[in-house]
Amino acid sequence: MKKIVLLFLLTLSLSAKNITPNDVYSKVMLISDEVHFLLKYKGIEYNHNEIIQRTHISTKLKPRNTWQMTYEIMVKINMLRDKYNLPIIEPVNMAPVLNLNPDLVYEQTLRILTELKIFKIREGIKSPIFKEQKYKDKTPIDVYNSLTHISKIIDKLNDAGVTTSYVFGEQMRLYDDLTLILQHFHIKDKTIPKKKNLMATSEDVFNLCMNILDKIRELQIGAGIDFVDFSEFKKGEKTSGEVYTITQMIIAELQTIKAYIGIDLITPVAVKYNTKTSIEVEQLVSWNLRKLNLIHSLNKR
């Protein structure tokens, strides 16, 4: 009986699919086909090459960063659902891990494809069945860049990008995570919001976000955690969309710190806000930075 069980387990291990960047890229291209079809169906024009040129990066990212981009796409699919008066479904979130399994990105692509299929069914849209293509020599950055392109063209489908109110909601998620980390270290938090900068712009917010990433990297290096160089993200315009994306990268990086110190609580879902401006977002982001600066190392106190 023992031999039979061992043989069964061996069979399972041999039959399990080894997910590669090529496999993930194939699914991402199916998502691209679906979104481009919807754009054509709705008669929406867009500059394909301009979007690719504007969003392409070459820096080395981690699976956690790519996973976070799939989260951004799910948020935008919710915006699409809301536009057509469909119920909002909370995007999938997960407990913090030190090193995210790339297979989880593959899972997210399947969820996105399912959500797009549901949308077409609800709207009575008939589309061709797109054939999945096979690819070779694709890398994680190829996957990330393609997902970024998809995120931007969904903005065209929504006839709107993410607003400062959406950024505020994601920064509140960071606020909750930082509060949790400070409590874990028993650090007394006496920080308060600074006076509002009435001249604050999206670029000001973006620069503060980069300062947060610099501080997180400093903590990661001190703890021996693999870090990411986000300096290439500084190029181009600093719209609310770019601030939203860099906020997602902060959330992804902060999960490594939570996992390292033993916090396994999932970051709360974003609360929806409607009237937040860059002034209020800048105030919150600067507060988050001051909270983060209270942490000098990830050593137990």
PyMOL commands that set and color helices and strands:
alter all, ss='L'
color gray80, all
select helices_A, chain A and resi 2-15+21-42+48-55+63-83+103-122+140-158+164-184+202-223+231-234+240-261+278-292
alter helices_A, ss='H'
color red, helices_A
deselect
rebuild
show_as cartoon
